[in-house]
Amino acid sequence: MKNFDTMTVSKVGQGTLPKWWRDASGLSRGGMVEVRPMRDGKNSILLTPRPAKRRGAVGLLKLFSACPAPIPAPERHGLPFK
């Protein structure tokens, strides 16, 4: 027989997933998961970790430093109504 890990859900809908799953999914510090119903007649759900979004300008300096030359400033011109 297969051993199952269980999860307890509180009154407000919070729960803690098994540590081995959080570590394997990259969610040891928390994160978002997608929840999909399985529609198998047992009210089962499928939890899938969502990929982490990039935050701010992480890695932007490395991309700019890889540019071959600086971009020249555009030529300025006065607008007719000023």
C-alpha positions in Angstrom: 0.0 0.0 0.0 1.2 3.5 -0.8 2.1 5.9 2.1 0.4 9.2 1.8 1.4 12.5 3.4 -1.4 14.4 4.9 -2.1 18.1 5.2 -4.3 19.9 7.8 -6.4 22.8 6.7 -7.4 25.3 9.4 -10.8 27.1 9.8 -9.5 30.1 7.8 -8.2 27.8 4.9 -4.5 27.9 5.8 -2.4 24.7 5.6 1.2 23.5 5.7 2.5 21.3 2.9 5.0 18.6 3.6 8.6 19.9 4.0 10.0 17.5 1.4 7.6 18.8 -1.2 8.3 22.4 -0.4 12.1 21.8 -0.7 11.7 19.9 -4.0 9.4 22.6 -5.4 11.6 25.6 -4.4 9.0 26.7 -1.9 11.0 26.3 1.3 10.5 30.1 2.0 7.0 30.1 0.8 5.6 31.2 -2.6 2.6 30.9 -4.9 1.0 27.6 -6.1 -1.6 27.1 -8.7 -4.6 25.1 -7.5 -6.6 23.1 -10.1 -9.6 20.9 -9.4 -9.2 17.3 -10.7 -12.9 16.7 -11.2 -12.5 13.0 -10.2 -15.5 12.8 -7.9 -13.4 13.0 -4.8 -12.9 16.8 -4.7 -9.2 16.3 -5.4 -6.9 19.3 -6.3 -3.6 19.5 -8.1 -1.0 21.9 -6.6 1.6 23.2 -9.1 4.3 25.7 -8.0 4.2 29.0 -9.9 7.4 30.2 -11.4 8.9 33.1 -9.5 8.6 36.4 -11.2 11.6 38.6 -11.7 11.7 41.4 -9.1 12.9 44.8 -10.2 16.1 45.2 -12.1 17.8 41.9 -11.0 20.3 41.1 -13.7 19.8 44.3 -15.6 23.3 45.6 -15.0 24.8 42.4 -16.4 22.7 42.8 -19.6 23.7 46.5 -20.0 27.4 45.7 -19.4 27.2 43.2 -22.3 26.3 45.9 -24.8 29.2 46.6 -27.2 29.0 50.4 -27.0 27.0 53.1 -25.3 23.9 54.4 -27.1 24.5 57.9 -28.4 22.1 60.6 -27.0 19.5 61.7 -29.6 19.7 65.1 -31.2 17.5 67.6 -29.4 15.3 70.1 -31.2 13.0 72.8 -30.0 9.2 72.3 -30.3 7.4 74.9 -32.5 5.1 76.1 -29.6 7.9 76.9 -27.1 
